[in-house]
Amino acid sequence: MTGYPVRNRILLALRPAAQDFMAARSLTRPMMAGEVIYEDGAPFTHAVFPHAGLISLMGTMANSKTVEKTSVGPEGFLGFGLIMGGSGAFGRCVVQVPGYASWLSKADLDQALAEFHCVRETMLRYAKSLIAQLMETVACNSLHSAEQRVIRWLLTAHDSVSGDNFDLTQQVVAEVLGLRRATVSAICSQLQSDGLLEYSRGDVTIADRAGLEKRACECLHNIQKASMRHYRAAR
């Protein structure tokens, strides 16, 4: 972990002995935008704990359109199949916002689960918060405007990095939300005109977080509250 600050909240919620075990056996490296961590259905060989950046689990429809099923950032981990009895990824796992993450092999995770009760407990608590996130996302996609959905996703991406600036293209936003790129472009242009966002050639800066939150739907806050309940319980 040398040179890479530990920001993953699953790892930070563990007891010190478990943290030391995970750190000693993990490989931490950068994640690049567009990098495919797992193909849909591919067997999990490692659990992946992002410290910065965002991974989308993408679904592709019969008409070749794509949409995000869920996302994983520093609040969680990729590899539920390793603890829930499954074996493969339930979507194409693609890095949408670059950052860095720790890879822990299946064998080392199995040992950690056997030796440290807090590992399984913390991961299962995160699983509960992810279910809440999925439910809110379904409601959001059905009931809220394209602008509200774009803002929610941009703020989720913002939460996955340590500053206000990150790399993200409008094409990625369109693909994860199942929107036309022209729709996303128009929304981003309006947000920029309103002084809430700065955008240029795939470089995004959140200029007014509070202003964006006022324009977001309640789903954003419901997801955040579910996540905070999970981490308070984990401590």
Backbone as JSON, one array per atom type, in Angstrom:
{
  "sequence": "MTGYPVRNRILLALRPAAQDFMAARSLTRPMMAGEVIYEDGAPFTHAVFPHAGLISLMGTMANSKTVEKTSVGPEGFLGFGLIMGGSGAFGRCVVQVPGYASWLSKADLDQALAEFHCVRETMLRYAKSLIAQLMETVACNSLHSAEQRVIRWLLTAHDSVSGDNFDLTQQVVAEVLGLRRATVSAICSQLQSDGLLEYSRGDVTIADRAGLEKRACECLHNIQKASMRHYRAAR",
  "N": [[0.81, -1.21, 0.0], [2.16, 1.13, -0.06], [2.56, 4.54, -0.7], [-0.03, 4.85, -1.53], [-2.78, 6.18, -0.19], [-5.06, 4.8, 2.2], [-8.35, 4.77, 1.5], [-10.63, 3.41, 1.16], [-13.74, 2.63, 2.46], [-14.75, 0.25, 3.43], [-12.43, -1.19, 4.16], [-11.37, 0.61, 6.02], [-13.22, 0.41, 8.04], [-12.71, -1.94, 9.31], [-11.35, -3.95, 12.02], [-8.12, -3.24, 13.56], [-6.29, -5.48, 13.35], [-7.38, -6.99, 11.29], [-7.3, -5.11, 9.24], [-4.52, -4.88, 8.92], [-3.93, -7.48, 8.05], [-5.3, -7.56, 5.57], [-4.02, -5.47, 4.2], [-1.39, -6.42, 4.0], [-1.65, -8.45, 2.18], [-2.75, -7.5, -0.11], [-2.73, -6.17, -3.45], [-2.13, -3.04, -4.58], [-3.0, -0.71, -7.02], [-3.13, 1.64, -9.82], [-6.32, 2.47, -11.38], [-7.47, 2.68, -14.62], [-9.34, 4.88, -16.75], [-11.95, 3.4, -18.57], [-10.91, 0.87, -18.31], [-11.49, -2.59, -18.15], [-12.51, -4.45, -15.54], [-13.77, -6.88, -14.89], [-15.32, -9.07, -17.18], [-18.78, -9.51, -18.13], [-20.23, -12.08, -16.28], [-17.79, -13.31, -15.86], [-15.6, -15.3, -13.82], [-14.94, -14.43, -10.44], [-11.76, -13.7, -9.37], [-10.47, -12.11, -7.63], [-11.27, -9.87, -4.95], [-12.1, -6.48, -5.25], [-11.18, -3.38, -4.01], [-11.96, -0.21, -4.26], [-10.17, 2.82, -3.71], [-10.15, 5.32, -4.7], [-11.99, 6.69, -7.39], [-14.38, 5.22, -9.74], [-16.27, 2.35, -10.43], [-18.35, 0.94, -12.83], [-21.01, -1.38, -13.13], [-22.03, -2.71, -15.92], [-24.81, -3.28, -18.08], [-25.73, -4.8, -21.14], [-28.11, -4.44, -23.62], [-30.33, -6.27, -25.91], [-30.53, -4.71, -28.16], [-28.11, -3.51, -28.25], [-27.81, -1.27, -26.69], [-26.56, 0.3, -23.73], [-26.57, 0.28, -20.1], [-26.11, 1.35, -16.76], [-26.0, -0.93, -14.1], [-25.31, -0.85, -11.4], [-22.97, 0.93, -9.29], [-19.61, 1.01, -8.0], [-17.61, 2.45, -5.62], [-15.26, 4.14, -3.43], [-16.75, 3.55, -1.2], [-17.31, 0.88, -1.09], [-16.96, -2.5, -2.35], [-15.92, -4.66, -5.03], [-17.07, -7.76, -6.02], [-19.06, -9.42, -4.89], [-19.94, -12.0, -5.31], [-18.07, -13.61, -4.14], [-18.63, -13.81, -1.46], [-21.3, -14.28, -1.27], [-22.07, -16.67, -2.34], [-22.15, -16.82, -5.09], [-20.45, -16.95, -8.3], [-19.62, -15.4, -10.44], [-19.28, -12.21, -12.2], [-22.0, -9.93, -12.33], [-22.37, -8.25, -14.49], [-20.7, -6.16, -16.91], [-17.77, -4.99, -15.72], [-16.57, -1.91, -15.5], [-14.16, 0.67, -15.37], [-15.12, 3.89, -14.8], [-14.54, 6.4, -13.72], [-11.29, 7.34, -13.23], [-8.84, 6.08, -10.86], [-7.56, 4.47, -8.0], [-7.12, 1.15, -6.65], [-7.35, -1.67, -4.38], [-6.45, -5.03, -4.84], [-7.49, -8.15, -3.74], [-6.83, -11.51, -3.4], [-9.0, -14.38, -4.01], [-8.4, -16.57, -2.36], [-7.02, -15.35, -0.22], [-9.03, -13.66, 0.71], [-10.91, -15.54, 1.57], [-9.48, -16.61, 3.72], [-9.33, -14.35, 5.36], [-12.05, -13.96, 5.93], [-12.51, -16.22, 7.44], [-10.86, -15.86, 9.65], [-11.39, -13.36, 10.76], [-14.1, -11.98, 12.16], [-15.17, -9.44, 11.74], [-14.74, -8.82, 9.08], [-16.56, -10.26, 7.4], [-18.93, -9.29, 8.56], [-18.8, -6.5, 8.08], [-18.74, -6.44, 5.27], [-21.24, -7.57, 4.68], [-22.94, -5.7, 5.78], [-22.42, -3.58, 4.09], [-23.52, -4.73, 1.81], [-26.24, -4.58, 2.39], [-26.6, -1.81, 2.28], [-26.07, -1.41, -0.4], [-28.2, -2.7, -1.62], [-30.24, -0.96, -0.88], [-29.39, 1.25, -2.35], [-29.7, 0.28, -4.97], [-32.49, -0.01, -5.08], [-33.33, 2.65, -4.79], [-32.21, 3.7, -7.1], [-33.65, 2.43, -9.12], [-36.17, 3.56, -8.68], [-35.53, 6.25, -9.14], [-34.73, 6.27, -11.85], [-37.15, 5.74, -13.0], [-38.9, 7.78, -12.26], [-37.78, 10.36, -12.18], [-36.37, 13.34, -13.7], [-34.23, 13.64, -16.64], [-32.2, 15.49, -16.15], [-32.04, 15.5, -13.32], [-31.2, 12.89, -12.89], [-28.7, 12.89, -14.17], [-27.36, 14.77, -12.59], [-27.41, 13.43, -10.11], [-25.73, 11.25, -10.72], [-23.32, 12.54, -11.38], [-22.68, 13.69, -8.92], [-22.33, 11.4, -7.41], [-20.04, 10.41, -8.69], [-18.34, 12.5, -8.0], [-18.14, 12.07, -5.25], [-16.46, 9.92, -5.27], [-13.87, 10.67, -5.62], [-10.99, 12.58, -4.46], [-10.89, 15.31, -4.77], [-12.33, 18.24, -6.41], [-12.19, 17.95, -9.1], [-12.27, 15.79, -11.91], [-11.79, 13.15, -14.36], [-14.04, 12.61, -16.94], [-16.2, 11.68, -19.48], [-18.88, 12.97, -21.55], [-20.04, 11.01, -23.08], [-19.68, 8.69, -21.55], [-21.36, 9.26, -19.35], [-23.81, 9.32, -20.68], [-23.99, 6.63, -21.52], [-24.03, 5.16, -19.08], [-26.41, 6.0, -17.96], [-28.27, 5.45, -19.83], [-29.05, 7.39, -21.7], [-29.38, 9.74, -24.47], [-26.46, 11.08, -26.01], [-26.64, 13.73, -26.83], [-28.6, 14.72, -25.16], [-27.36, 14.6, -22.65], [-25.25, 16.36, -23.14], [-26.63, 18.78, -23.51], [-27.7, 19.13, -20.95], [-25.37, 19.31, -19.36], [-24.27, 21.63, -20.45], [-26.17, 23.51, -19.67], [-25.93, 23.34, -16.88], [-23.34, 24.27, -16.62], [-23.64, 26.88, -17.57], [-25.17, 27.84, -15.52], [-23.33, 28.04, -13.53], [-22.71, 25.88, -11.95], [-21.16, 23.77, -12.71], [-18.11, 22.93, -14.33], [-16.91, 22.14, -17.48], [-14.83, 20.6, -19.86], [-13.71, 19.01, -22.63], [-13.8, 16.32, -21.53], [-12.93, 16.81, -18.98], [-13.98, 17.4, -15.82], [-15.2, 19.68, -13.43], [-16.55, 20.17, -10.3], [-18.19, 22.91, -9.54], [-20.01, 24.08, -7.81], [-21.11, 22.46, -5.36], [-23.15, 22.5, -3.43], [-25.15, 23.87, -4.81], [-25.69, 22.07, -6.9], [-26.69, 19.93, -5.4], [-29.08, 21.0, -4.53], [-30.51, 20.96, -6.87], [-30.72, 18.3, -7.32], [-32.52, 15.15, -7.1], [-34.42, 13.58, -4.41], [-33.39, 11.06, -4.18], [-30.59, 10.96, -4.19], [-29.9, 11.84, -1.58], [-31.19, 9.9, -0.06], [-29.74, 7.61, -0.74], [-27.24, 8.34, 0.24], [-27.81, 8.5, 2.99], [-28.43, 5.83, 3.57], [-25.93, 4.68, 3.16], [-24.41, 5.94, 5.18], [-25.66, 4.94, 7.49], [-24.86, 2.32, 7.32], [-22.04, 2.49, 7.74], [-21.85, 3.65, 10.27], [-23.0, 1.63, 11.76], [-21.13, -0.36, 11.31], [-18.92, 0.41, 12.77]],
  "CA": [[0.0, 0.0, 0.0], [3.06, 2.27, 0.0], [2.28, 5.59, -1.66], [-1.46, 4.89, -1.81], [-3.56, 6.32, 1.05], [-6.22, 3.93, 2.34], [-9.58, 5.57, 1.53], [-11.79, 2.53, 1.03], [-14.42, 2.64, 3.76], [-14.84, -1.12, 3.93], [-11.17, -1.5, 4.82], [-11.2, 1.48, 7.18], [-14.17, 0.02, 9.08], [-12.26, -3.19, 9.93], [-10.48, -3.86, 13.2], [-6.73, -3.08, 13.15], [-5.63, -6.72, 12.94], [-7.92, -7.34, 9.98], [-6.73, -4.14, 8.31], [-3.13, -5.27, 8.67], [-3.97, -8.7, 7.24], [-5.71, -7.22, 4.21], [-3.0, -4.63, 3.58], [-0.2, -7.22, 3.71], [-1.9, -9.42, 1.11], [-3.38, -6.83, -1.25], [-1.96, -5.45, -4.46], [-2.79, -1.76, -4.84], [-2.5, -0.12, -8.26], [-4.09, 2.56, -10.45], [-7.37, 2.03, -12.29], [-7.52, 3.61, -15.73], [-10.66, 5.05, -17.35], [-12.21, 2.44, -19.63], [-10.36, -0.46, -17.98], [-12.48, -3.61, -17.81], [-12.02, -5.25, -14.42], [-14.32, -8.19, -15.16], [-16.38, -9.17, -18.17], [-20.03, -10.05, -17.61], [-20.21, -13.52, -16.04], [-16.45, -13.84, -15.6], [-15.43, -15.69, -12.42], [-14.15, -13.55, -9.59], [-10.5, -14.22, -8.83], [-10.07, -11.15, -6.6], [-12.14, -8.79, -4.52], [-11.47, -5.19, -5.61], [-11.57, -2.34, -3.07], [-11.52, 1.1, -4.75], [-9.87, 3.9, -2.78], [-10.55, 6.51, -5.46], [-12.49, 6.28, -8.69], [-15.71, 4.61, -9.76], [-16.45, 1.21, -11.33], [-19.74, 0.67, -13.18], [-21.4, -2.71, -13.58], [-22.83, -2.35, -17.08], [-25.59, -4.27, -18.78], [-25.94, -4.53, -22.56], [-29.38, -4.97, -24.07], [-30.31, -6.94, -27.21], [-30.35, -3.68, -29.2], [-26.74, -3.01, -28.05], [-27.77, -0.14, -25.76], [-26.0, -0.04, -22.42], [-27.05, 1.03, -18.94], [-25.44, 0.94, -15.53], [-26.8, -1.65, -13.11], [-24.92, -0.2, -10.15], [-21.58, 1.38, -9.32], [-18.83, 0.75, -6.79], [-16.53, 3.41, -5.38], [-14.54, 3.94, -2.17], [-17.65, 3.12, -0.13], [-17.6, -0.54, -1.12], [-16.01, -3.41, -2.99], [-16.39, -5.43, -6.16], [-16.82, -9.19, -5.82], [-20.04, -9.99, -3.97], [-20.06, -13.44, -5.5], [-17.1, -14.32, -3.3], [-19.16, -14.01, -0.1], [-22.74, -14.53, -1.33], [-22.32, -17.96, -2.93], [-22.07, -16.78, -6.54], [-19.09, -17.15, -8.8], [-19.25, -14.52, -11.54], [-19.74, -10.84, -12.23], [-23.33, -9.81, -12.92], [-22.32, -7.11, -15.4], [-19.35, -5.82, -17.35], [-17.26, -4.08, -14.69], [-15.75, -0.95, -16.23], [-13.76, 1.88, -14.65], [-15.63, 5.1, -15.45], [-13.74, 7.5, -13.17], [-10.01, 6.72, -12.86], [-8.4, 6.2, -9.48], [-6.73, 3.33, -7.64], [-7.84, 0.16, -5.86], [-6.6, -2.81, -3.86], [-6.9, -6.35, -5.28], [-7.24, -9.2, -2.76], [-7.18, -12.79, -4.04], [-10.08, -15.16, -3.4], [-7.86, -17.38, -1.27], [-6.74, -14.48, 0.93], [-10.31, -13.2, 1.25], [-11.48, -16.67, 2.31], [-8.77, -16.7, 4.99], [-9.74, -13.21, 6.17], [-13.4, -14.23, 6.4], [-12.44, -17.27, 8.45], [-10.11, -15.43, 10.84], [-11.85, -12.08, 11.31], [-15.56, -11.84, 12.06], [-15.52, -8.1, 11.29], [-14.68, -8.74, 7.62], [-17.86, -10.67, 6.87], [-19.97, -8.39, 9.08], [-18.71, -5.22, 7.37], [-19.13, -6.64, 3.88], [-22.68, -7.8, 4.61], [-23.59, -4.4, 6.04], [-22.34, -2.86, 2.82], [-24.47, -5.35, 0.9], [-27.55, -4.01, 2.7], [-26.66, -0.45, 1.76], [-26.11, -1.48, -1.85], [-29.58, -3.04, -1.99], [-30.98, 0.3, -0.78], [-28.97, 2.06, -3.49], [-30.34, -0.28, -6.16], [-33.91, 0.31, -5.03], [-33.47, 4.08, -5.05], [-31.86, 3.95, -8.49], [-34.8, 2.0, -9.93], [-37.2, 4.6, -8.54], [-35.03, 7.47, -9.76], [-34.76, 6.12, -13.3], [-38.54, 5.67, -13.44], [-39.73, 8.92, -11.88], [-37.13, 11.65, -12.18], [-35.97, 13.88, -15.0], [-32.86, 13.34, -17.09], [-31.26, 16.38, -15.45], [-31.85, 15.02, -11.95], [-30.42, 11.66, -12.94], [-27.33, 13.27, -14.5], [-26.78, 15.4, -11.4], [-27.16, 12.38, -9.11], [-24.56, 10.45, -11.08], [-22.13, 13.39, -11.27], [-22.34, 13.84, -7.5], [-21.77, 10.11, -7.01], [-18.67, 10.41, -9.19], [-17.59, 13.46, -7.17], [-17.88, 11.42, -3.97], [-15.48, 8.85, -5.43], [-12.54, 11.25, -5.77], [-10.6, 13.37, -3.3], [-11.01, 16.73, -5.06], [-13.5, 18.65, -7.17], [-11.91, 17.75, -10.52], [-12.05, 14.4, -12.31], [-11.93, 12.86, -15.78], [-15.3, 11.95, -17.25], [-16.75, 12.16, -20.75], [-20.33, 12.98, -21.67], [-20.43, 9.72, -23.64], [-19.79, 7.75, -20.43], [-22.58, 9.58, -18.6], [-24.93, 8.88, -21.51], [-24.04, 5.17, -21.53], [-24.41, 4.6, -17.78], [-27.78, 6.38, -17.64], [-29.15, 5.08, -20.93], [-29.54, 8.62, -22.32], [-28.7, 10.18, -25.67], [-25.36, 11.98, -25.69], [-27.1, 15.1, -27.03], [-29.34, 15.09, -23.94], [-26.36, 14.84, -21.59], [-24.52, 17.57, -23.53], [-27.48, 19.94, -23.23], [-27.8, 19.27, -19.5], [-24.08, 19.8, -18.86], [-24.13, 23.02, -20.89], [-27.02, 24.34, -18.82], [-25.32, 23.37, -15.54], [-22.17, 25.14, -16.72], [-24.14, 28.25, -17.67], [-25.68, 28.22, -14.2], [-22.21, 28.16, -12.61], [-22.65, 24.72, -11.06], [-20.27, 22.76, -13.26], [-17.19, 23.32, -15.39], [-16.65, 20.96, -18.29], [-14.09, 20.84, -21.08], [-13.01, 17.87, -23.21], [-13.68, 15.2, -20.62], [-12.42, 17.26, -17.69], [-15.12, 17.9, -15.07], [-14.97, 20.3, -12.13], [-17.76, 20.51, -9.57], [-17.97, 24.29, -9.13], [-20.95, 24.45, -6.73], [-21.7, 21.21, -4.89], [-24.43, 22.79, -2.76], [-26.11, 24.22, -5.83], [-26.08, 20.84, -7.58], [-27.51, 19.14, -4.5], [-30.42, 21.6, -4.52], [-31.18, 20.58, -8.11], [-30.82, 16.84, -7.37], [-33.72, 14.56, -6.51], [-34.23, 13.06, -3.06], [-32.71, 9.76, -4.24], [-29.2, 11.15, -3.8], [-29.8, 11.91, -0.13], [-31.59, 8.61, 0.49], [-28.61, 6.71, -0.92], [-26.2, 8.76, 1.18], [-28.23, 8.13, 4.35], [-28.27, 4.37, 3.69], [-24.5, 4.41, 3.29], [-23.94, 6.38, 6.49], [-26.16, 4.0, 8.49], [-24.01, 1.13, 7.21], [-20.72, 2.68, 8.34], [-22.01, 3.85, 11.71], [-23.23, 0.3, 12.34], [-19.91, -1.15, 11.2], [-18.01, 0.79, 13.85]],
  "C": [[0.85, 1.27, 0.0], [2.73, 3.27, -1.09], [0.82, 5.74, -2.02], [-2.24, 5.02, -0.49], [-4.77, 5.38, 1.05], [-7.46, 4.81, 2.51], [-10.82, 4.69, 1.42], [-12.45, 2.35, 2.39], [-14.71, 1.26, 4.3], [-13.59, -1.46, 4.73], [-10.98, -0.66, 6.09], [-12.12, 1.1, 8.34], [-13.73, -1.25, 9.82], [-11.44, -2.93, 11.19], [-9.02, -3.84, 12.75], [-6.05, -4.37, 12.67], [-6.1, -7.16, 11.56], [-7.4, -6.38, 8.91], [-5.3, -4.52, 7.93], [-3.06, -6.51, 7.78], [-4.27, -8.37, 5.79], [-4.63, -6.42, 3.49], [-1.78, -5.44, 3.16], [-0.39, -8.12, 2.5], [-2.53, -8.8, -0.14], [-2.35, -6.25, -2.2], [-2.74, -4.18, -4.79], [-2.16, -1.11, -6.06], [-3.54, 0.83, -8.85], [-5.15, 1.82, -11.24], [-7.49, 3.1, -13.37], [-8.94, 3.69, -16.3], [-10.82, 4.1, -18.54], [-11.69, 1.05, -19.36], [-11.49, -1.41, -17.59], [-11.89, -4.5, -16.71], [-12.49, -6.7, -14.57], [-15.33, -8.08, -16.3], [-17.63, -9.77, -17.51], [-19.95, -11.58, -17.48], [-18.86, -14.1, -15.75], [-16.31, -14.2, -14.12], [-14.56, -14.69, -11.66], [-12.9, -14.27, -9.11], [-10.01, -13.36, -7.67], [-11.27, -10.29, -6.19], [-11.39, -7.48, -4.77], [-12.05, -4.11, -4.71], [-11.1, -0.99, -3.6], [-11.24, 2.07, -3.59], [-10.23, 5.25, -3.4], [-10.98, 6.04, -6.84], [-13.8, 5.53, -8.58], [-15.76, 3.52, -10.83], [-17.94, 1.02, -11.57], [-19.91, -0.78, -13.57], [-22.44, -2.48, -14.67], [-23.59, -3.54, -17.64], [-25.77, -3.84, -20.23], [-27.21, -5.22, -23.02], [-29.25, -5.61, -25.46], [-30.1, -5.96, -28.35], [-29.0, -2.97, -29.09], [-26.67, -1.75, -27.18], [-27.24, -0.6, -24.41], [-26.64, 0.8, -21.33], [-26.32, 0.48, -17.72], [-26.42, 0.23, -14.61], [-26.55, -1.08, -11.71], [-23.47, 0.25, -10.29], [-20.92, 1.09, -7.98], [-17.69, 1.75, -6.73], [-15.86, 3.13, -4.05], [-15.43, 3.49, -1.01], [-17.8, 1.6, -0.06], [-16.53, -1.4, -1.76], [-16.7, -4.15, -4.12], [-16.05, -6.89, -5.92], [-17.78, -9.84, -4.86], [-20.16, -11.5, -4.09], [-19.14, -14.25, -4.61], [-17.63, -14.58, -1.9], [-20.64, -14.39, -0.11], [-23.08, -15.86, -2.03], [-22.33, -17.99, -4.44], [-20.64, -16.92, -7.0], [-18.65, -16.13, -9.83], [-19.84, -13.13, -11.42], [-21.11, -10.75, -12.89], [-23.44, -8.52, -13.75], [-20.88, -6.9, -15.82], [-18.82, -4.72, -16.44], [-16.21, -3.16, -15.3], [-15.42, 0.24, -15.36], [-14.26, 3.09, -15.43], [-14.91, 6.35, -14.99], [-12.42, 6.91, -12.68], [-9.65, 6.98, -11.4], [-7.43, 5.09, -9.16], [-7.51, 2.42, -6.69], [-6.89, -0.92, -5.39], [-7.26, -4.1, -4.32], [-6.52, -7.38, -4.22], [-7.71, -10.52, -3.35], [-8.3, -13.5, -3.28], [-9.57, -15.97, -2.22], [-7.59, -16.55, -0.03], [-8.02, -13.94, 1.54], [-10.96, -14.31, 2.06], [-10.8, -16.79, 3.67], [-9.18, -15.56, 5.92], [-11.14, -13.42, 6.75], [-13.4, -15.27, 7.52], [-11.82, -16.77, 9.75], [-10.7, -14.2, 11.51], [-13.35, -11.91, 11.07], [-15.95, -10.48, 11.47], [-15.5, -7.97, 9.77], [-16.02, -9.11, 7.02], [-18.96, -9.7, 7.3], [-19.98, -7.07, 8.3], [-19.15, -5.35, 5.92], [-20.63, -6.84, 3.74], [-23.46, -6.52, 4.92], [-23.54, -3.55, 4.78], [-23.34, -3.42, 1.81], [-25.88, -4.8, 1.13], [-27.66, -2.6, 2.15], [-26.71, -0.44, 0.24], [-27.51, -1.84, -2.35], [-30.45, -1.78, -1.93], [-30.66, 1.21, -1.95], [-29.66, 1.58, -4.76], [-31.82, 0.08, -6.22], [-34.15, 1.78, -5.34], [-33.19, 4.39, -6.52], [-33.0, 3.55, -9.42], [-35.89, 3.07, -9.88], [-36.79, 5.87, -9.27], [-35.15, 7.39, -11.28], [-36.18, 6.12, -13.85], [-39.27, 7.0, -13.28], [-39.09, 10.29, -12.09], [-36.58, 12.04, -13.55], [-34.55, 13.48, -15.35], [-31.86, 14.23, -16.37], [-31.0, 15.9, -14.04], [-31.0, 13.76, -11.92], [-28.96, 11.95, -13.26], [-26.65, 13.88, -13.28], [-26.47, 14.36, -10.33], [-25.9, 11.61, -9.44], [-23.28, 11.27, -10.99], [-21.71, 13.55, -9.81], [-21.82, 12.52, -6.92], [-20.32, 9.98, -7.46], [-17.79, 11.34, -8.36], [-17.22, 12.83, -5.82], [-16.77, 10.38, -4.06], [-14.05, 9.36, -5.56], [-12.25, 12.17, -4.59], [-10.71, 14.88, -3.52], [-12.26, 17.04, -5.84], [-13.35, 18.39, -8.67], [-11.69, 16.27, -10.81], [-12.3, 14.25, -13.81], [-13.23, 12.09, -16.02], [-15.85, 12.54, -18.54], [-18.28, 12.14, -20.72], [-20.83, 11.65, -22.23], [-20.59, 8.68, -22.53], [-21.07, 8.0, -19.65], [-23.81, 9.1, -19.37], [-25.09, 7.36, -21.45], [-24.52, 4.62, -20.19], [-25.87, 4.88, -17.45], [-28.78, 6.0, -18.74], [-29.79, 6.27, -21.62], [-28.81, 8.88, -23.64], [-27.59, 11.14, -25.27], [-25.78, 13.44, -25.84], [-27.86, 15.6, -25.8], [-28.37, 15.44, -22.82], [-25.59, 16.13, -21.88], [-25.33, 18.82, -23.2], [-27.59, 20.2, -21.73], [-26.51, 19.85, -18.92], [-23.85, 21.25, -19.25], [-24.95, 23.95, -20.02], [-26.43, 24.45, -17.41], [-24.09, 24.26, -15.53], [-22.6, 26.6, -16.8], [-24.64, 28.76, -16.32], [-24.59, 28.3, -13.14], [-22.05, 27.0, -11.65], [-21.56, 23.73, -11.44], [-19.35, 23.41, -14.28], [-16.8, 22.06, -16.15], [-15.91, 21.35, -19.55], [-13.34, 19.59, -21.48], [-12.75, 16.74, -22.2], [-13.12, 15.54, -19.25], [-13.56, 17.96, -16.95], [-14.66, 18.52, -13.76], [-16.32, 20.64, -11.51], [-17.53, 21.9, -8.97], [-18.84, 24.69, -7.94], [-21.69, 23.19, -6.3], [-23.07, 21.47, -4.26], [-25.51, 23.12, -3.78], [-26.6, 23.0, -6.59], [-26.99, 20.0, -6.69], [-28.93, 19.69, -4.43], [-31.22, 21.2, -5.76], [-31.38, 19.07, -8.21], [-32.14, 16.38, -6.77], [-33.38, 14.0, -5.13], [-33.49, 11.73, -3.03], [-31.26, 9.87, -3.79], [-29.05, 11.1, -2.28], [-30.21, 10.6, 0.52], [-30.46, 7.59, 0.38], [-27.5, 7.05, 0.07], [-26.54, 8.35, 2.61], [-28.08, 6.63, 4.57], [-26.82, 4.0, 3.88], [-23.99, 4.79, 4.66], [-24.43, 5.46, 7.6], [-25.29, 2.74, 8.51], [-22.7, 1.34, 7.94], [-20.8, 2.99, 9.83], [-22.21, 2.5, 12.39], [-21.95, -0.51, 12.36], [-18.94, -0.82, 12.31], [-18.44, 0.2, 15.19]]
}
